Amino acid sequence: MRVQSTAIAEIDYKPEHGKLFVTFHDGDAYVYVGVPEKVSVAFVRSASKGRFFQRVIRDRYPYNRI
């Protein structure tokens, strides 16, 4: 889903696999593995997507660039 953020363009979550897909405005896209659904929900609902991403997701879950 598209989100309101200066850094992040889209967030998608696949609960059956615990995969969080994050696409940035510069076109870079990543998949984060093992992300709990409650974290993805909090991410989407957060007032600052970039700040939430930096503090809660980045460097805490395994990821791959896609």
PDB file of N, CA, C, O and CB in Angstrom:
ATOM      1  N   MET A   1       0.826  -1.171   0.000  1.00  0.00           N
ATOM      2  CA  MET A   1       0.000   0.000   0.000  1.00  0.00           C
ATOM      3  C   MET A   1       0.877   1.242   0.000  1.00  0.00           C
ATOM      4  O   MET A   1       1.934   1.269   0.630  1.00  0.00           O
ATOM      5  CB  MET A   1      -0.943  -0.007   1.196  1.00  0.00           C
ATOM      6  N   ARG A   2       0.439   2.245  -0.696  1.00  0.00           N
ATOM      7  CA  ARG A   2       1.165   3.513  -0.695  1.00  0.00           C
ATOM      8  C   ARG A   2       0.959   4.177   0.658  1.00  0.00           C
ATOM      9  O   ARG A   2      -0.116   4.087   1.251  1.00  0.00           O
ATOM     10  CB  ARG A   2       0.689   4.446  -1.859  1.00  0.00           C
ATOM     11  N   VAL A   3       2.005   4.846   1.138  1.00  0.00           N
ATOM     12  CA  VAL A   3       1.925   5.495   2.444  1.00  0.00           C
ATOM     13  C   VAL A   3       2.404   6.936   2.361  1.00  0.00           C
ATOM     14  O   VAL A   3       3.142   7.308   1.449  1.00  0.00           O
ATOM     15  CB  VAL A   3       2.749   4.723   3.479  1.00  0.00           C
ATOM     16  N   GLN A   4       1.970   7.743   3.331  1.00  0.00           N
ATOM     17  CA  GLN A   4       2.407   9.126   3.446  1.00  0.00           C
ATOM     18  C   GLN A   4       3.746   9.137   4.172  1.00  0.00           C
ATOM     19  O   GLN A   4       3.799   8.884   5.376  1.00  0.00           O
ATOM     20  CB  GLN A   4       1.346  10.001   4.196  1.00  0.00           C
ATOM     21  N   SER A   5       4.807   9.422   3.467  1.00  0.00           N
ATOM     22  CA  SER A   5       6.137   9.463   4.061  1.00  0.00           C
ATOM     23  C   SER A   5       7.079  10.168   3.099  1.00  0.00           C
ATOM     24  O   SER A   5       6.927  10.067   1.882  1.00  0.00           O
ATOM     25  CB  SER A   5       6.651   8.035   4.394  1.00  0.00           C
ATOM     26  N   THR A   6       8.038  10.873   3.643  1.00  0.00           N
ATOM     27  CA  THR A   6       9.016  11.526   2.775  1.00  0.00           C
ATOM     28  C   THR A   6      10.070  10.548   2.275  1.00  0.00           C
ATOM     29  O   THR A   6      10.728  10.816   1.269  1.00  0.00           O
ATOM     30  CB  THR A   6       9.687  12.674   3.511  1.00  0.00           C
ATOM     31  N   ALA A   7      10.243   9.421   2.958  1.00  0.00           N
ATOM     32  CA  ALA A   7      11.264   8.438   2.574  1.00  0.00           C
ATOM     33  C   ALA A   7      10.680   7.171   1.970  1.00  0.00           C
ATOM     34  O   ALA A   7      11.235   6.621   1.019  1.00  0.00           O
ATOM     35  CB  ALA A   7      12.096   8.075   3.771  1.00  0.00           C
ATOM     36  N   ILE A   8       9.569   6.707   2.513  1.00  0.00           N
ATOM     37  CA  ILE A   8       9.013   5.405   2.143  1.00  0.00           C
ATOM     38  C   ILE A   8       7.783   5.587   1.260  1.00  0.00           C
ATOM     39  O   ILE A   8       6.867   6.336   1.598  1.00  0.00           O
ATOM     40  CB  ILE A   8       8.652   4.588   3.401  1.00  0.00           C
ATOM     41  N   ALA A   9       7.777   4.895   0.130  1.00  0.00           N
ATOM     42  CA  ALA A   9       6.676   5.007  -0.825  1.00  0.00           C
ATOM     43  C   ALA A   9       5.597   3.962  -0.587  1.00  0.00           C
ATOM     44  O   ALA A   9       4.407   4.272  -0.630  1.00  0.00           O
ATOM     45  CB  ALA A   9       7.199   4.883  -2.236  1.00  0.00           C
ATOM     46  N   GLU A  10       6.017   2.710  -0.334  1.00  0.00           N
ATOM     47  CA  GLU A  10       5.054   1.616  -0.192  1.00  0.00           C
ATOM     48  C   GLU A  10       5.483   0.636   0.884  1.00  0.00           C
ATOM     49  O   GLU A  10       6.670   0.408   1.113  1.00  0.00           O
ATOM     50  CB  GLU A  10       4.881   0.885  -1.516  1.00  0.00           C
ATOM     51  N   ILE A  11       4.478   0.061   1.538  1.00  0.00           N
ATOM     52  CA  ILE A  11       4.683  -0.991   2.530  1.00  0.00           C
ATOM     53  C   ILE A  11       3.709  -2.109   2.197  1.00  0.00           C
ATOM     54  O   ILE A  11       2.530  -1.856   1.949  1.00  0.00           O
ATOM     55  CB  ILE A  11       4.475  -0.461   4.004  1.00  0.00           C
ATOM     56  N   ASP A  12       4.194  -3.335   2.190  1.00  0.00           N
ATOM     57  CA  ASP A  12       3.319  -4.495   1.986  1.00  0.00           C
ATOM     58  C   ASP A  12       3.764  -5.579   2.959  1.00  0.00           C
ATOM     59  O   ASP A  12       4.953  -5.708   3.253  1.00  0.00           O
ATOM     60  CB  ASP A  12       3.367  -5.011   0.491  1.00  0.00           C
ATOM     61  N   TYR A  13       2.815  -6.349   3.452  1.00  0.00           N
ATOM     62  CA  TYR A  13       3.125  -7.390   4.427  1.00  0.00           C
ATOM     63  C   TYR A  13       2.426  -8.680   4.033  1.00  0.00           C
ATOM     64  O   TYR A  13       1.243  -8.681   3.694  1.00  0.00           O
ATOM     65  CB  TYR A  13       2.707  -6.958   5.850  1.00  0.00           C
ATOM     66  N   LYS A  14       3.168  -9.773   4.080  1.00  0.00           N
ATOM     67  CA  LYS A  14       2.630 -11.107   3.798  1.00  0.00           C
ATOM     68  C   LYS A  14       2.658 -11.904   5.102  1.00  0.00           C
ATOM     69  O   LYS A  14       3.688 -12.489   5.440  1.00  0.00           O
ATOM     70  CB  LYS A  14       3.454 -11.838   2.662  1.00  0.00           C
ATOM     71  N   PRO A  15       1.545 -11.936   5.840  1.00  0.00           N
ATOM     72  CA  PRO A  15       1.540 -12.569   7.166  1.00  0.00           C
ATOM     73  C   PRO A  15       1.845 -14.057   7.150  1.00  0.00           C
ATOM     74  O   PRO A  15       2.395 -14.582   8.118  1.00  0.00           O
ATOM     75  CB  PRO A  15       0.216 -12.358   7.811  1.00  0.00           C
ATOM     76  N   GLU A  16       1.499 -14.745   6.071  1.00  0.00           N
ATOM     77  CA  GLU A  16       1.731 -16.190   6.023  1.00  0.00           C
ATOM     78  C   GLU A  16       3.220 -16.535   6.040  1.00  0.00           C
ATOM     79  O   GLU A  16       3.600 -17.655   6.380  1.00  0.00           O
ATOM     80  CB  GLU A  16       1.082 -16.779   4.780  1.00  0.00           C
ATOM     81  N   HIS A  17       4.057 -15.566   5.672  1.00  0.00           N
ATOM     82  CA  HIS A  17       5.507 -15.793   5.649  1.00  0.00           C
ATOM     83  C   HIS A  17       6.272 -14.822   6.548  1.00  0.00           C
ATOM     84  O   HIS A  17       7.494 -14.916   6.666  1.00  0.00           O
ATOM     85  CB  HIS A  17       6.023 -15.675   4.228  1.00  0.00           C
ATOM     86  N   GLY A  18       5.561 -13.895   7.178  1.00  0.00           N
ATOM     87  CA  GLY A  18       6.227 -12.901   8.020  1.00  0.00           C
ATOM     88  C   GLY A  18       7.162 -12.006   7.236  1.00  0.00           C
ATOM     89  O   GLY A  18       8.198 -11.580   7.746  1.00  0.00           O
ATOM     90  N   LYS A  19       6.795 -11.718   5.983  1.00  0.00           N
ATOM     91  CA  LYS A  19       7.650 -10.898   5.120  1.00  0.00           C
ATOM     92  C   LYS A  19       7.082  -9.489   4.982  1.00  0.00           C
ATOM     93  O   LYS A  19       5.905  -9.298   4.676  1.00  0.00           O
ATOM     94  CB  LYS A  19       7.800 -11.549   3.730  1.00  0.00           C
ATOM     95  N   LEU A  20       7.939  -8.524   5.214  1.00  0.00           N
ATOM     96  CA  LEU A  20       7.586  -7.116   5.085  1.00  0.00           C
ATOM     97  C   LEU A  20       8.343  -6.540   3.894  1.00  0.00           C
ATOM     98  O   LEU A  20       9.572  -6.602   3.842  1.00  0.00           O
ATOM     99  CB  LEU A  20       7.909  -6.326   6.396  1.00  0.00           C
ATOM    100  N   PHE A  21       7.611  -5.985   2.947  1.00  0.00           N
ATOM    101  CA  PHE A  21       8.199  -5.392   1.752  1.00  0.00           C
ATOM    102  C   PHE A  21       8.160  -3.873   1.898  1.00  0.00           C
ATOM    103  O   PHE A  21       7.107  -3.292   2.159  1.00  0.00           O
ATOM    104  CB  PHE A  21       7.446  -5.853   0.461  1.00  0.00           C
ATOM    105  N   VAL A  22       9.309  -3.244   1.728  1.00  0.00           N
ATOM    106  CA  VAL A  22       9.410  -1.792   1.877  1.00  0.00           C
ATOM    107  C   VAL A  22      10.035  -1.220   0.611  1.00  0.00           C
ATOM    108  O   VAL A  22      11.121  -1.631   0.202  1.00  0.00           O
ATOM    109  CB  VAL A  22      10.250  -1.407   3.140  1.00  0.00           C
ATOM    110  N   THR A  23       9.339  -0.265  -0.004  1.00  0.00           N
ATOM    111  CA  THR A  23       9.850   0.416  -1.192  1.00  0.00           C
ATOM    112  C   THR A  23      10.034   1.888  -0.857  1.00  0.00           C
ATOM    113  O   THR A  23       9.135   2.538  -0.322  1.00  0.00           O
ATOM    114  CB  THR A  23       8.890   0.234  -2.413  1.00  0.00           C
ATOM    115  N   PHE A  24      11.213   2.398  -1.183  1.00  0.00           N
ATOM    116  CA  PHE A  24      11.535   3.794  -0.909  1.00  0.00           C
ATOM    117  C   PHE A  24      11.252   4.642  -2.142  1.00  0.00           C
ATOM    118  O   PHE A  24      11.132   4.119  -3.250  1.00  0.00           O
ATOM    119  CB  PHE A  24      13.008   3.943  -0.477  1.00  0.00           C
ATOM    120  N   HIS A  25      11.145   5.946  -1.945  1.00  0.00           N
ATOM    121  CA  HIS A  25      10.859   6.851  -3.059  1.00  0.00           C
ATOM    122  C   HIS A  25      11.952   6.840  -4.121  1.00  0.00           C
ATOM    123  O   HIS A  25      11.693   7.171  -5.277  1.00  0.00           O
ATOM    124  CB  HIS A  25      10.672   8.259  -2.543  1.00  0.00           C
ATOM    125  N   ASP A  26      13.172   6.463  -3.741  1.00  0.00           N
ATOM    126  CA  ASP A  26      14.255   6.417  -4.734  1.00  0.00           C
ATOM    127  C   ASP A  26      14.218   5.144  -5.576  1.00  0.00           C
ATOM    128  O   ASP A  26      15.053   4.952  -6.460  1.00  0.00           O
ATOM    129  CB  ASP A  26      15.604   6.527  -4.037  1.00  0.00           C
ATOM    130  N   GLY A  27      13.230   4.262  -5.292  1.00  0.00           N
ATOM    131  CA  GLY A  27      13.076   3.039  -6.067  1.00  0.00           C
ATOM    132  C   GLY A  27      13.672   1.803  -5.431  1.00  0.00           C
ATOM    133  O   GLY A  27      13.364   0.688  -5.852  1.00  0.00           O
ATOM    134  N   ASP A  28      14.519   1.971  -4.428  1.00  0.00           N
ATOM    135  CA  ASP A  28      15.088   0.811  -3.736  1.00  0.00           C
ATOM    136  C   ASP A  28      13.980   0.062  -3.004  1.00  0.00           C
ATOM    137  O   ASP A  28      13.114   0.673  -2.378  1.00  0.00           O
ATOM    138  CB  ASP A  28      16.203   1.246  -2.741  1.00  0.00           C
ATOM    139  N   ALA A  29      14.016  -1.267  -3.088  1.00  0.00           N
ATOM    140  CA  ALA A  29      13.005  -2.097  -2.433  1.00  0.00           C
ATOM    141  C   ALA A  29      13.686  -3.236  -1.692  1.00  0.00           C
ATOM    142  O   ALA A  29      14.670  -3.805  -2.165  1.00  0.00           O
ATOM    143  CB  ALA A  29      11.985  -2.650  -3.462  1.00  0.00           C
ATOM    144  N   TYR A  30      13.150  -3.557  -0.530  1.00  0.00           N
ATOM    145  CA  TYR A  30      13.722  -4.591   0.330  1.00  0.00           C
ATOM    146  C   TYR A  30      12.618  -5.467   0.891  1.00  0.00           C
ATOM    147  O   TYR A  30      11.479  -5.029   1.059  1.00  0.00           O
ATOM    148  CB  TYR A  30      14.543  -3.964   1.472  1.00  0.00           C
ATOM    149  N   VAL A  31      12.975  -6.716   1.179  1.00  0.00           N
ATOM    150  CA  VAL A  31      12.069  -7.610   1.892  1.00  0.00           C
ATOM    151  C   VAL A  31      12.738  -7.962   3.214  1.00  0.00           C
ATOM    152  O   VAL A  31      13.896  -8.377   3.253  1.00  0.00           O
ATOM    153  CB  VAL A  31      11.736  -8.903   1.048  1.00  0.00           C
ATOM    154  N   TYR A  32      11.989  -7.787   4.288  1.00  0.00           N
ATOM    155  CA  TYR A  32      12.455  -8.104   5.647  1.00  0.00           C
ATOM    156  C   TYR A  32      11.718  -9.354   6.098  1.00  0.00           C
ATOM    157  O   TYR A  32      10.500  -9.453   5.955  1.00  0.00           O
ATOM    158  CB  TYR A  32      12.211  -6.902   6.651  1.00  0.00           C
ATOM    159  N   VAL A  33      12.466 -10.311   6.645  1.00  0.00           N
ATOM    160  CA  VAL A  33      11.922 -11.630   6.981  1.00  0.00           C
ATOM    161  C   VAL A  33      11.795 -11.788   8.496  1.00  0.00           C
ATOM    162  O   VAL A  33      12.636 -11.317   9.262  1.00  0.00           O
ATOM    163  CB  VAL A  33      12.815 -12.748   6.399  1.00  0.00           C
ATOM    164  N   GLY A  34      10.715 -12.470   8.906  1.00  0.00           N
ATOM    165  CA  GLY A  34      10.511 -12.749  10.326  1.00  0.00           C
ATOM    166  C   GLY A  34       9.903 -11.596  11.090  1.00  0.00           C
ATOM    167  O   GLY A  34      10.001 -11.539  12.316  1.00  0.00           O
ATOM    168  N   VAL A  35       9.278 -10.678  10.381  1.00  0.00           N
ATOM    169  CA  VAL A  35       8.662  -9.516  11.020  1.00  0.00           C
ATOM    170  C   VAL A  35       7.281  -9.909  11.546  1.00  0.00           C
ATOM    171  O   VAL A  35       6.440 -10.368  10.774  1.00  0.00           O
ATOM    172  CB  VAL A  35       8.556  -8.318  10.023  1.00  0.00           C
ATOM    173  N   PRO A  36       7.035  -9.737  12.839  1.00  0.00           N
ATOM    174  CA  PRO A  36       5.714 -10.067  13.385  1.00  0.00           C
ATOM    175  C   PRO A  36       4.630  -9.146  12.817  1.00  0.00           C
ATOM    176  O   PRO A  36       4.890  -7.983  12.508  1.00  0.00           O
ATOM    177  CB  PRO A  36       5.733  -9.969  14.920  1.00  0.00           C
ATOM    178  N   GLU A  37       3.437  -9.672  12.687  1.00  0.00           N
ATOM    179  CA  GLU A  37       2.331  -8.887  12.137  1.00  0.00           C
ATOM    180  C   GLU A  37       2.090  -7.623  12.952  1.00  0.00           C
ATOM    181  O   GLU A  37       1.795  -6.571  12.384  1.00  0.00           O
ATOM    182  CB  GLU A  37       1.054  -9.726  12.089  1.00  0.00           C
ATOM    183  N   LYS A  38       2.212  -7.709  14.275  1.00  0.00           N
ATOM    184  CA  LYS A  38       1.966  -6.525  15.110  1.00  0.00           C
ATOM    185  C   LYS A  38       2.968  -5.410  14.804  1.00  0.00           C
ATOM    186  O   LYS A  38       2.637  -4.232  14.937  1.00  0.00           O
ATOM    187  CB  LYS A  38       2.040  -6.898  16.600  1.00  0.00           C
ATOM    188  N   VAL A  39       4.176  -5.766  14.399  1.00  0.00           N
ATOM    189  CA  VAL A  39       5.170  -4.756  14.018  1.00  0.00           C
ATOM    190  C   VAL A  39       4.764  -4.103  12.700  1.00  0.00           C
ATOM    191  O   VAL A  39       4.877  -2.885  12.557  1.00  0.00           O
ATOM    192  CB  VAL A  39       6.583  -5.390  13.897  1.00  0.00           C
ATOM    193  N   SER A  40       4.297  -4.889  11.744  1.00  0.00           N
ATOM    194  CA  SER A  40       3.889  -4.321  10.457  1.00  0.00           C
ATOM    195  C   SER A  40       2.687  -3.397  10.619  1.00  0.00           C
ATOM    196  O   SER A  40       2.613  -2.353   9.971  1.00  0.00           O
ATOM    197  CB  SER A  40       3.560  -5.439   9.460  1.00  0.00           C
ATOM    198  N   VAL A  41       1.751  -3.775  11.480  1.00  0.00           N
ATOM    199  CA  VAL A  41       0.573  -2.931  11.733  1.00  0.00           C
ATOM    200  C   VAL A  41       1.007  -1.617  12.379  1.00  0.00           C
ATOM    201  O   VAL A  41       0.545  -0.548  11.980  1.00  0.00           O
ATOM    202  CB  VAL A  41      -0.456  -3.669  12.644  1.00  0.00           C
ATOM    203  N   ALA A  42       1.884  -1.691  13.366  1.00  0.00           N
ATOM    204  CA  ALA A  42       2.380  -0.480  14.028  1.00  0.00           C
ATOM    205  C   ALA A  42       3.137   0.405  13.038  1.00  0.00           C
ATOM    206  O   ALA A  42       3.054   1.631  13.117  1.00  0.00           O
ATOM    207  CB  ALA A  42       3.294  -0.849  15.217  1.00  0.00           C
ATOM    208  N   PHE A  43       3.865  -0.199  12.115  1.00  0.00           N
ATOM    209  CA  PHE A  43       4.605   0.532  11.085  1.00  0.00           C
ATOM    210  C   PHE A  43       3.645   1.341  10.220  1.00  0.00           C
ATOM    211  O   PHE A  43       3.846   2.538  10.014  1.00  0.00           O
ATOM    212  CB  PHE A  43       5.426  -0.437  10.210  1.00  0.00           C
ATOM    213  N   VAL A  44       2.615   0.694   9.722  1.00  0.00           N
ATOM    214  CA  VAL A  44       1.638   1.367   8.859  1.00  0.00           C
ATOM    215  C   VAL A  44       0.924   2.488   9.611  1.00  0.00           C
ATOM    216  O   VAL A  44       0.641   3.538   9.035  1.00  0.00           O
ATOM    217  CB  VAL A  44       0.610   0.355   8.321  1.00  0.00           C
ATOM    218  N   ARG A  45       0.637   2.274  10.877  1.00  0.00           N
ATOM    219  CA  ARG A  45      -0.099   3.260  11.683  1.00  0.00           C
ATOM    220  C   ARG A  45       0.781   4.374  12.246  1.00  0.00           C
ATOM    221  O   ARG A  45       0.262   5.372  12.745  1.00  0.00           O
ATOM    222  CB  ARG A  45      -0.795   2.564  12.820  1.00  0.00           C
ATOM    223  N   SER A  46       2.085   4.220  12.175  1.00  0.00           N
ATOM    224  CA  SER A  46       2.985   5.198  12.799  1.00  0.00           C
ATOM    225  C   SER A  46       2.886   6.567  12.128  1.00  0.00           C
ATOM    226  O   SER A  46       2.650   6.672  10.925  1.00  0.00           O
ATOM    227  CB  SER A  46       4.428   4.698  12.742  1.00  0.00           C
ATOM    228  N   ALA A  47       3.069   7.596  12.926  1.00  0.00           N
ATOM    229  CA  ALA A  47       3.023   8.967  12.413  1.00  0.00           C
ATOM    230  C   ALA A  47       4.223   9.255  11.518  1.00  0.00           C
ATOM    231  O   ALA A  47       4.107   9.985  10.534  1.00  0.00           O
ATOM    232  CB  ALA A  47       2.977   9.972  13.572  1.00  0.00           C
ATOM    233  N   SER A  48       5.370   8.683  11.859  1.00  0.00           N
ATOM    234  CA  SER A  48       6.584   8.864  11.061  1.00  0.00           C
ATOM    235  C   SER A  48       7.090   7.496  10.619  1.00  0.00           C
ATOM    236  O   SER A  48       7.718   6.773  11.393  1.00  0.00           O
ATOM    237  CB  SER A  48       7.682   9.630  11.868  1.00  0.00           C
ATOM    238  N   LYS A  49       6.809   7.154   9.373  1.00  0.00           N
ATOM    239  CA  LYS A  49       7.225   5.850   8.843  1.00  0.00           C
ATOM    240  C   LYS A  49       8.747   5.717   8.831  1.00  0.00           C
ATOM    241  O   LYS A  49       9.282   4.665   9.180  1.00  0.00           O
ATOM    242  CB  LYS A  49       6.672   5.650   7.425  1.00  0.00           C
ATOM    243  N   GLY A  50       9.438   6.773   8.434  1.00  0.00           N
ATOM    244  CA  GLY A  50      10.894   6.728   8.377  1.00  0.00           C
ATOM    245  C   GLY A  50      11.514   6.505   9.745  1.00  0.00           C
ATOM    246  O   GLY A  50      12.427   5.692   9.893  1.00  0.00           O
ATOM    247  N   ARG A  51      11.023   7.219  10.737  1.00  0.00           N
ATOM    248  CA  ARG A  51      11.556   7.073  12.095  1.00  0.00           C
ATOM    249  C   ARG A  51      11.265   5.678  12.641  1.00  0.00           C
ATOM    250  O   ARG A  51      12.136   5.057  13.251  1.00  0.00           O
ATOM    251  CB  ARG A  51      10.958   8.143  13.030  1.00  0.00           C
ATOM    252  N   PHE A  52      10.044   5.179  12.424  1.00  0.00           N
ATOM    253  CA  PHE A  52       9.687   3.836  12.885  1.00  0.00           C
ATOM    254  C   PHE A  52      10.588   2.804  12.217  1.00  0.00           C
ATOM    255  O   PHE A  52      11.105   1.903  12.878  1.00  0.00           O
ATOM    256  CB  PHE A  52       8.197   3.528  12.588  1.00  0.00           C
ATOM    257  N   PHE A  53      10.775   2.935  10.913  1.00  0.00           N
ATOM    258  CA  PHE A  53      11.629   2.011  10.175  1.00  0.00           C
ATOM    259  C   PHE A  53      13.041   1.997  10.758  1.00  0.00           C
ATOM    260  O   PHE A  53      13.602   0.928  10.997  1.00  0.00           O
ATOM    261  CB  PHE A  53      11.671   2.391   8.687  1.00  0.00           C
ATOM    262  N   GLN A  54      13.614   3.173  10.987  1.00  0.00           N
ATOM    263  CA  GLN A  54      14.978   3.271  11.521  1.00  0.00           C
ATOM    264  C   GLN A  54      15.096   2.639  12.905  1.00  0.00           C
ATOM    265  O   GLN A  54      16.076   1.950  13.189  1.00  0.00           O
ATOM    266  CB  GLN A  54      15.413   4.731  11.586  1.00  0.00           C
ATOM    267  N   ARG A  55      14.113   2.866  13.759  1.00  0.00           N
ATOM    268  CA  ARG A  55      14.195   2.426  15.157  1.00  0.00           C
ATOM    269  C   ARG A  55      13.778   0.980  15.392  1.00  0.00           C
ATOM    270  O   ARG A  55      14.304   0.317  16.285  1.00  0.00           O
ATOM    271  CB  ARG A  55      13.349   3.308  15.999  1.00  0.00           C
ATOM    272  N   VAL A  56      12.830   0.491  14.589  1.00  0.00           N
ATOM    273  CA  VAL A  56      12.229  -0.813  14.900  1.00  0.00           C
ATOM    274  C   VAL A  56      12.563  -1.903  13.883  1.00  0.00           C
ATOM    275  O   VAL A  56      12.633  -3.075  14.252  1.00  0.00           O
ATOM    276  CB  VAL A  56      10.736  -0.668  14.990  1.00  0.00           C
ATOM    277  N   ILE A  57      12.769  -1.554  12.629  1.00  0.00           N
ATOM    278  CA  ILE A  57      12.901  -2.575  11.579  1.00  0.00           C
ATOM    279  C   ILE A  57      14.326  -2.696  11.033  1.00  0.00           C
ATOM    280  O   ILE A  57      14.900  -3.785  11.027  1.00  0.00           O
ATOM    281  CB  ILE A  57      11.955  -2.259  10.439  1.00  0.00           C
ATOM    282  N   ARG A  58      14.882  -1.604  10.588  1.00  0.00           N
ATOM    283  CA  ARG A  58      16.214  -1.644   9.971  1.00  0.00           C
ATOM    284  C   ARG A  58      17.240  -2.222  10.937  1.00  0.00           C
ATOM    285  O   ARG A  58      17.271  -1.861  12.114  1.00  0.00           O
ATOM    286  CB  ARG A  58      16.647  -0.234   9.524  1.00  0.00           C
ATOM    287  N   ASP A  59      18.051  -3.095  10.445  1.00  0.00           N
ATOM    288  CA  ASP A  59      19.130  -3.744  11.209  1.00  0.00           C
ATOM    289  C   ASP A  59      18.637  -4.669  12.320  1.00  0.00           C
ATOM    290  O   ASP A  59      19.442  -5.146  13.119  1.00  0.00           O
ATOM    291  CB  ASP A  59      20.017  -2.694  11.811  1.00  0.00           C
ATOM    292  N   ARG A  60      17.328  -4.933  12.386  1.00  0.00           N
ATOM    293  CA  ARG A  60      16.804  -5.854  13.411  1.00  0.00           C
ATOM    294  C   ARG A  60      16.240  -7.135  12.809  1.00  0.00           C
ATOM    295  O   ARG A  60      16.064  -8.136  13.504  1.00  0.00           O
ATOM    296  CB  ARG A  60      15.722  -5.163  14.229  1.00  0.00           C
ATOM    297  N   TYR A  61      15.962  -7.093  11.523  1.00  0.00           N
ATOM    298  CA  TYR A  61      15.428  -8.273  10.839  1.00  0.00           C
ATOM    299  C   TYR A  61      16.284  -8.553   9.613  1.00  0.00           C
ATOM    300  O   TYR A  61      16.778  -7.623   8.975  1.00  0.00           O
ATOM    301  CB  TYR A  61      13.930  -8.069  10.438  1.00  0.00           C
ATOM    302  N   PRO A  62      16.466  -9.836   9.278  1.00  0.00           N
ATOM    303  CA  PRO A  62      17.208 -10.165   8.053  1.00  0.00           C
ATOM    304  C   PRO A  62      16.481  -9.597   6.836  1.00  0.00           C
ATOM    305  O   PRO A  62      15.251  -9.568   6.800  1.00  0.00           O
ATOM    306  CB  PRO A  62      17.385 -11.704   7.910  1.00  0.00           C
ATOM    307  N   TYR A  63      17.233  -9.151   5.855  1.00  0.00           N
ATOM    308  CA  TYR A  63      16.607  -8.553   4.677  1.00  0.00           C
ATOM    309  C   TYR A  63      17.405  -8.860   3.425  1.00  0.00           C
ATOM    310  O   TYR A  63      18.568  -9.261   3.479  1.00  0.00           O
ATOM    311  CB  TYR A  63      16.466  -7.043   4.851  1.00  0.00           C
ATOM    312  N   ASN A  64      16.745  -8.657   2.299  1.00  0.00           N
ATOM    313  CA  ASN A  64      17.367  -8.751   0.980  1.00  0.00           C
ATOM    314  C   ASN A  64      16.842  -7.614   0.134  1.00  0.00           C
ATOM    315  O   ASN A  64      15.677  -7.229   0.230  1.00  0.00           O
ATOM    316  CB  ASN A  64      17.083 -10.129   0.305  1.00  0.00           C
ATOM    317  N   ARG A  65      17.717  -7.085  -0.693  1.00  0.00           N
ATOM    318  CA  ARG A  65      17.279  -6.080  -1.662  1.00  0.00           C
ATOM    319  C   ARG A  65      16.578  -6.812  -2.796  1.00  0.00           C
ATOM    320  O   ARG A  65      17.025  -7.874  -3.230  1.00  0.00           O
ATOM    321  CB  ARG A  65      18.488  -5.220  -2.197  1.00  0.00           C
ATOM    322  N   ILE A  66      15.490  -6.248  -3.270  1.00  0.00           N
ATOM    323  CA  ILE A  66      14.750  -6.891  -4.368  1.00  0.00           C
ATOM    324  C   ILE A  66      14.618  -5.948  -5.547  1.00  0.00           C
ATOM    325  O   ILE A  66      14.027  -6.311  -6.564  1.00  0.00           O
ATOM    326  CB  ILE A  66      13.356  -7.341  -3.900  1.00  0.00           C
TER     327      ILE A  66
END
